[in-house]
Amino acid sequence: MSIPVQNPYHLLTYAWDQLYEADEVAVTAEPADSLLDLLARVLVQGTTHVLKRGLARDYVPEVALTGRLRSKLPLSESIRQQTLLTARGWCAFDELRHDVSVNRLLKSTLHYLLTA
């Protein structure tokens, strides 16, 4: 008696409390012959869903020398480097970016699979 490949996938989504993810990926649409076929289908459909929804974004802390004052001003650094004489100063701020760990993981996985 053989166990269908989709069963461990549904068990894992249940164990990791990710049942909503199981509904987004149609693993029962076509029968998968092997685990690799199933994982490839999950990766393709999951990536398609993420790209339609939009990539994750998060605030990344930055420190930059700028002519526009934003957020926190580390004055000690600006005074030490005498940047205030040139109407510039160091600012510490949070920038909303797509360059977050989840997106980097997805990108590196897809790059590895394409080049392997």
C-alpha positions as CSV (number, residue, x, y, z in Angstrom):
1,M,0.0,0.0,0.0
2,S,1.5,3.3,-1.0
3,I,0.8,6.6,0.6
4,P,-0.1,9.5,-1.7
5,V,2.6,12.2,-1.7
6,Q,0.1,14.9,-0.9
7,N,-0.7,13.4,2.5
8,P,2.6,14.4,4.2
9,Y,2.2,17.9,2.7
10,H,-1.2,18.3,4.4
11,L,0.1,16.8,7.6
12,L,3.0,19.3,7.7
13,T,0.8,22.3,7.0
14,Y,-1.4,21.1,9.9
15,A,1.5,20.5,12.2
16,W,3.0,23.9,11.5
17,D,-0.4,25.6,11.8
18,Q,-0.3,26.8,8.2
19,L,-3.6,25.5,6.9
20,Y,-4.4,28.7,5.0
21,E,-1.2,28.1,3.0
22,A,-2.4,24.6,2.0
23,D,-5.5,26.1,0.5
24,E,-3.5,28.6,-1.6
25,V,-1.5,25.8,-3.3
26,A,-3.5,23.2,-5.2
27,V,-1.5,20.1,-4.5
28,T,-4.4,17.8,-5.4
29,A,-5.0,19.3,-8.8
30,E,-2.6,16.9,-10.5
31,P,-1.3,13.7,-9.1
32,A,2.4,14.0,-8.1
33,D,4.5,11.0,-8.8
34,S,7.3,12.0,-6.5
35,L,8.0,14.3,-3.6
36,L,10.2,16.5,-5.8
37,D,7.3,17.0,-8.2
38,L,5.1,18.1,-5.3
39,L,7.7,20.4,-3.8
40,A,8.3,22.0,-7.2
41,R,4.6,22.6,-7.6
42,V,4.4,24.1,-4.1
43,L,7.3,26.4,-4.9
44,V,6.0,27.6,-8.2
45,Q,2.4,28.2,-7.0
46,G,3.6,29.8,-3.8
47,T,6.0,32.1,-5.6
48,T,3.3,33.1,-8.0
49,H,1.0,33.9,-5.1
50,V,3.7,36.0,-3.4
51,L,4.4,38.0,-6.5
52,K,0.7,38.7,-7.1
53,R,0.2,39.8,-3.5
54,G,3.5,41.8,-3.5
55,L,6.8,41.1,-1.9
56,A,7.3,41.6,1.8
57,R,8.5,45.0,3.0
58,D,9.9,46.0,6.3
59,Y,11.7,49.0,7.9
60,V,15.5,48.7,7.8
61,P,17.6,51.0,10.1
62,E,20.1,53.2,8.2
63,V,22.6,55.9,9.1
64,A,23.6,58.3,6.3
65,L,25.2,61.7,5.8
66,T,22.6,63.9,4.2
67,G,21.6,67.5,3.6
68,R,18.0,66.7,4.7
69,L,17.4,66.2,8.3
70,R,15.3,63.1,9.1
71,S,14.5,61.3,12.3
72,K,17.3,61.0,14.9
73,L,20.4,63.2,14.7
74,P,23.6,61.7,16.1
75,L,25.1,65.2,16.7
76,S,28.3,63.8,18.2
77,E,29.3,62.2,14.9
78,S,28.4,65.3,12.9
79,I,30.4,67.5,15.3
80,R,33.3,65.2,15.3
81,Q,33.5,65.1,11.5
82,Q,32.6,68.9,11.2
83,T,29.9,68.1,8.6
84,L,27.5,70.8,10.0
85,L,29.8,73.5,8.4
86,T,28.8,72.2,4.9
87,A,25.1,72.1,5.8
88,R,25.1,68.3,6.0
89,G,24.6,66.0,9.0
90,W,24.4,62.4,10.0
91,C,20.9,61.1,10.4
92,A,19.6,57.7,11.7
93,F,16.3,56.7,10.2
94,D,14.3,53.7,9.2
95,E,13.7,53.1,5.5
96,L,10.9,50.9,4.1
97,R,12.5,48.4,1.8
98,H,11.9,45.1,-0.1
99,D,15.4,43.9,0.9
100,V,14.3,41.7,3.8
101,S,15.4,38.2,4.8
102,V,12.3,36.5,3.5
103,N,12.7,38.0,0.0
104,R,16.4,37.2,0.0
105,L,15.7,33.6,0.9
106,L,13.2,33.3,-1.9
107,K,15.5,34.9,-4.4
108,S,18.5,32.8,-3.5
109,T,16.4,29.6,-3.6
110,L,15.1,30.4,-7.1
111,H,18.6,31.4,-8.2
112,Y,20.1,28.2,-6.9
113,L,17.4,26.1,-8.6
114,L,17.9,27.9,-11.9
115,T,21.7,27.5,-11.9
116,A,21.9,24.0,-10.5
